């Protein structure tokens, strides 16, 4: 006798115009602090989202914590897109800076995402074959407008519209093969994270849904991460990224309103 398929109950899914993804708990909390009356909404596979309105009666948003890594980011982003069919997906969190021109607490909006681990390794050495995603033009333009013309936070950190590198390692050293790989092939990248590539891929595979990665700089990926974390820079960076992402989401939905 064939086993009986388990029936899944119908899930009532509230609307959400923008989906926010984060990797870490403190990043999630930074977003959640800017959302009014979040309510849980669980995917059939167990992923728990919260849905609420941006503070001040703004647009409805869905929030979720993916955990670290591009694979998890892609999977949860796929679920968010399927459940809520948002206008855009924003990955919000912290990142390590790859040069000294980016200060702790600054915000980096990814104009391009390099999934830098793709390549071929043969007797001639490593040949880079990355996947690369450009930021959606509309979101990039809106991010630049907000950065240049608006007071979106009291702290006023600098906002950099620059490429980021997304890999599968937590980088905290200025020496070694990962740094050399980035310097050789992706030297225009100013920050590194572990999730932007997965989120960008999910958007690409869903009718090119607009996806943007917004990162606050919490360390310089130079061996000083533990010290920077102890000094509270993760929370500062997460808060700055969240506030910028919320400003962008508010204007995006307002501009699309009938």
Phi, psi and omega per residue, in radians:
X1 nan 2.310 3.132
X2 -1.249 2.449 3.106
X3 -1.128 2.543 3.136
X4 -1.358 2.264 3.132
X5 -1.158 2.411 3.124
X6 -1.272 2.235 3.131
X7 -1.382 2.419 3.096
X8 -1.843 2.289 3.124
X9 -1.247 2.608 3.118
X10 -1.195 2.285 -3.094
X11 -1.746 2.191 3.052
X12 -1.408 2.000 -3.056
X13 -1.852 2.050 3.071
X14 -1.232 2.799 -3.128
X15 -1.304 2.652 3.047
X16 -2.645 2.165 -3.073
X17 -1.479 -0.451 3.098
X18 -2.386 2.435 3.057
X19 -1.862 2.289 3.083
X20 -1.878 2.189 3.042
X21 -1.966 2.454 3.041
X22 -2.364 2.771 3.120
X23 -1.661 -0.760 -3.008
X24 -1.846 2.763 3.128
X25 -1.065 -0.722 -3.112
X26 -1.208 -0.523 3.046
X27 -1.180 -0.736 3.111
X28 -1.076 -0.759 -3.125
X29 -1.132 -0.619 3.119
X30 -1.082 -0.679 3.067
X31 -1.249 -0.793 -3.075
X32 -1.050 -0.570 3.128
X33 -1.103 -0.307 -3.097
X34 -1.826 0.189 -3.097
X35 -2.069 2.377 -3.137
X36 -1.602 2.314 2.998
X37 0.866 0.972 3.103
X38 -1.164 2.430 3.135
X39 -2.175 2.474 -3.093
X40 -1.238 2.573 3.065
X41 -2.580 2.020 -2.989
X42 -1.811 2.298 3.029
X43 -1.226 2.664 -3.132
X44 -1.019 -0.463 3.124
X45 -1.468 -0.007 3.073
X46 1.873 -0.248 -3.141
X47 -1.134 2.222 -3.078
X48 -1.789 2.011 3.052
X49 -1.730 2.852 2.891
X50 -2.195 2.503 -3.111
X51 -2.210 2.316 3.110
X52 -2.806 -2.973 3.110
X53 -1.894 2.546 3.032
X54 -1.080 2.512 -3.120
X55 -0.931 2.449 -3.089
X56 1.593 0.232 3.098
X57 1.349 0.492 -3.113
X58 -1.361 -2.753 -3.048
X59 -1.216 2.821 3.090
X60 -1.459 2.373 -3.102
X61 -2.309 2.650 2.997
X62 -1.908 2.468 -3.121
X63 -2.214 2.566 3.090
X64 -2.745 2.610 3.035
X65 -1.784 2.182 -3.061
X66 -1.605 -0.399 -2.866
X67 1.431 3.027 -3.057
X68 -1.452 2.630 3.026
X69 1.920 2.565 -3.113
X70 -1.221 -0.554 3.125
X71 -1.138 -0.862 3.106
X72 -1.082 -0.700 3.136
X73 -1.053 -0.776 -3.132
X74 -1.131 -0.748 -3.104
X75 -1.139 -0.841 -3.108
X76 -1.223 -0.612 3.071
X77 -1.076 -0.711 3.091
X78 -1.038 -0.748 3.125
X79 -1.154 -0.718 3.126
X80 -1.089 -0.747 -3.126
X81 -1.150 -0.772 -3.116
X82 -1.146 -0.686 -3.089
X83 -1.276 -0.808 -2.928
X84 -1.869 -0.324 -3.100
X85 0.830 0.991 -3.066
X86 -1.274 2.893 3.036
X87 -1.250 -0.517 -3.105
X88 -2.760 2.780 3.074
X89 -2.170 2.253 -3.141
X90 -2.062 2.170 3.012
X91 -1.646 2.119 -2.990
X92 -2.114 2.236 3.119
X93 3.116 -2.761 -3.103
X94 -1.863 2.876 3.116
X95 -2.716 2.870 3.034
X96 -1.678 2.393 3.106
X97 -1.368 2.570 -3.138
X98 -1.828 -0.012 3.037
X99 -2.622 2.888 -3.058
X100 -1.368 -0.105 3.129
X101 -1.326 -0.270 3.130
X102 -1.766 2.115 -3.090
X103 -1.550 2.735 3.026
X104 -1.036 2.357 -3.107
X105 1.593 -0.269 3.078
X106 -1.124 2.795 3.099
X107 -1.931 2.303 3.061
X108 -1.966 2.134 3.036
X109 -1.765 2.091 -2.999
X110 -1.297 1.894 3.041
X111 -1.365 -0.328 3.111
X112 -2.684 2.489 3.091
X113 -2.074 2.153 3.049
X114 -1.754 2.104 2.933
X115 -1.514 1.521 -2.790
X116 -1.381 -0.138 -3.120
X117 -1.397 -0.155 3.119
X118 -1.244 2.355 3.120
X119 3.016 -3.075 3.094
X120 -2.213 2.294 3.141
X121 -1.990 1.979 3.123
X122 -2.349 -2.915 -3.050
X123 -1.143 -0.310 3.091
X124 -1.548 -0.003 -3.138
X125 1.881 -2.925 -3.091
X126 -1.506 2.219 3.092
X127 -1.927 2.021 -3.050
X128 -1.220 2.323 3.033
X129 -2.387 1.185 -3.036
X130 -1.377 2.724 2.799
X131 -1.525 2.456 -3.076
X132 -2.375 2.359 3.104
X133 -2.227 2.218 3.035
X134 -1.456 2.597 3.076
X135 -1.121 2.496 3.038
X136 -0.993 2.358 -3.030
X137 -0.998 -0.778 -3.098
X138 -1.079 -0.761 -3.128
X139 -1.204 -0.674 3.112
X140 -1.107 -0.755 3.123
X141 -1.115 -0.741 3.136
X142 -1.154 -0.691 3.106
X143 -1.081 -0.743 3.109
X144 -1.120 -0.676 3.114
X145 -1.116 -0.789 -3.139
X146 -1.111 -0.755 -3.118
X147 -1.091 -0.607 -3.026
X148 -1.581 -0.457 -2.939
X149 -2.110 -0.173 -2.986
X150 -2.109 2.648 2.997
X151 -1.655 1.485 -3.036
X152 -1.560 -0.144 3.074
X153 -2.722 2.693 3.121
X154 -1.251 -0.439 -3.048
X155 -1.380 -0.482 3.104
X156 0.973 0.909 3.027
X157 -1.227 2.787 3.086
X158 -1.218 2.563 3.080
X159 -2.037 2.216 -3.118
X160 -2.013 2.133 3.029
X161 -1.653 1.675 -3.010
X162 -2.540 2.857 3.083
X163 -1.215 2.687 3.026
X164 -2.221 2.721 3.076
X165 -1.846 2.291 -3.135
X166 -2.068 2.069 -3.120
X167 -2.267 -2.795 -3.107
X168 -2.085 0.361 -3.141
X169 -2.282 2.602 3.010
X170 -1.551 1.892 -3.026
X171 -1.553 2.217 3.083
X172 -2.566 0.837 -3.133
X173 -2.780 2.491 3.087
X174 -1.589 0.057 3.110
X175 -2.213 2.755 3.098
X176 2.040 3.004 -3.030
X177 -1.160 -0.577 -3.117
X178 -1.181 -0.812 3.115
X179 -1.082 -0.734 -3.139
X180 -1.118 -0.689 3.104
X181 -1.065 -0.791 -3.122
X182 -1.174 -0.751 3.137
X183 -1.090 -0.672 -3.061
X184 -1.306 -0.700 -2.966
X185 -1.977 -0.377 -3.020
X186 -2.365 0.829 -2.982
X187 -1.304 -0.065 3.035
X188 -1.539 -0.129 3.096
X189 -1.254 2.355 -3.089
X190 -1.907 -0.122 -3.129
X191 -2.623 2.789 -3.121
X192 -2.313 2.417 3.068
X193 -2.506 -3.024 -3.052
X194 -2.160 0.198 -3.041
X195 -2.355 -0.344 -2.992
X196 -1.099 -0.584 3.139
X197 -1.141 -0.734 3.138
X198 -1.129 -0.768 3.126
X199 -1.119 -0.725 3.134
X200 -1.105 -0.698 3.116
X201 -1.102 -0.761 3.139
X202 -1.054 -0.738 3.098
X203 -1.112 -0.739 3.139
X204 -1.044 -0.688 -3.102
X205 -1.403 -0.095 3.115
X206 -2.002 1.127 3.098
X207 0.983 0.631 3.107
X208 0.956 0.805 3.040
X209 -0.995 2.349 3.141
X210 -1.076 2.193 3.113
X211 -2.256 2.363 3.116
X212 -2.398 2.386 3.087
X213 -1.768 2.219 -3.111
X214 -2.166 2.065 -2.978
X215 -2.230 2.301 2.968
X216 -1.594 2.449 -3.078
X217 -1.493 2.050 -3.085
X218 -1.874 -0.231 3.109
X219 -2.845 3.058 -3.121
X220 -1.903 0.308 3.076
X221 0.863 0.720 -3.019
X222 -2.265 0.336 -3.107
X223 1.726 -0.097 -3.104
X224 -1.830 0.287 -3.080
X225 -1.051 -0.788 -3.097
X226 -1.062 -0.738 3.126
X227 -1.134 -0.750 3.136
X228 -1.120 -0.708 3.120
X229 -1.103 -0.746 3.134
X230 -1.134 -0.474 3.138
X231 -1.445 -0.023 3.054
X232 1.600 0.212 -3.056
X233 -1.252 -0.452 3.075
X234 -1.056 -0.799 -3.120
X235 -1.171 -0.710 3.103
X236 -1.083 -0.821 -3.112
X237 -1.120 -0.739 3.130
X238 -1.109 -0.723 3.130
X239 -1.117 -0.762 -3.132
X240 -1.108 -0.754 3.120
X241 -1.107 -0.732 -3.130
X242 -1.122 -0.761 -3.115
X243 -1.139 -0.669 3.106
X244 -1.194 -0.723 3.140
X245 -1.098 -0.691 3.123
X246 -1.150 -0.721 3.085
X247 -1.065 -0.731 3.137
X248 -1.159 -0.782 3.140
X249 -1.071 -0.723 -3.130
X250 -1.066 -0.760 -3.123
X251 -1.305 -0.590 3.121
X252 -1.083 -0.851 -3.106
X253 -1.229 -0.682 3.112
X254 -1.066 -0.735 -3.112
X255 -1.182 -0.447 -3.121
X256 -1.609 -0.114 -3.093
X257 -1.149 2.483 -3.134
X258 -1.209 nan nan
